């Protein structure tokens, strides 16, 4: 059944916005009486029937809503922006793998550069739209927040202030990096109650610089090895999210 996003503050009006209405009418050819599913991006979904159709909105009759449970551990992906369309792919798959938040990073070796705040805002809005479409397609009722792009240092400082006890990991090519499995064997011994949040930092095509690694360690970020094979940045992101989802959602 076709799925549509109905923001939490629109749930009481039960009317799709203009963009979703256009997709329903012009692309899917839906009409009054057709059944759809709506979700609010915060775990709630419901069956609905199209009651009335007009150019700027679809009026719905919503049945009793249901909630989708979420893991006790919220996983954040802090991803250095890769070149080309790879960020689009990463966001799509991060949605499927249950990331709660995505932070695009501008690092010292990031190839993509932003002209100004307006450019950053436009990219954020586009990536948030991609996350929404991924939620619709994969039946994910929890939509991750895509934040404004910022530097590694800014992100680490903010996360440390918000949640000093958070598990923070950085994918590393350094010889001293700890194997991922060793990280979780130690986490299981101390995480009682379960961790409330975790963040994984993934570097750009040219990796983080030694200075960035040093800053991350100073911010209590654990360097983790992803094995002997050097992974592409998009592969590393999906690999880490898969492991984090498995290891932390067991708790």
Secondary structure, DSSP 8 states (H G I E B T S, - for coil): --EEE--GGGTTTTEE-HHHHHIIIIIS---TT-EEEEE-SBSEEEEEEEEEEETTEEEEEE---EE----SSEEEEEEE--STTHHHHHHHHHHHTT-SEEEEEE-TT-S----SHHHHHHHHHHHHHHHHHHHHHHT--B--EEEEEEEHHHHHHHHHHH-TT-EEEEE--STT-EEHHHHHHHHHHH-SS--SEEEEEE--TT---HHHHHHHHHTT-EEEE--SS---HHHHHHHHHHHHHHHHTT-
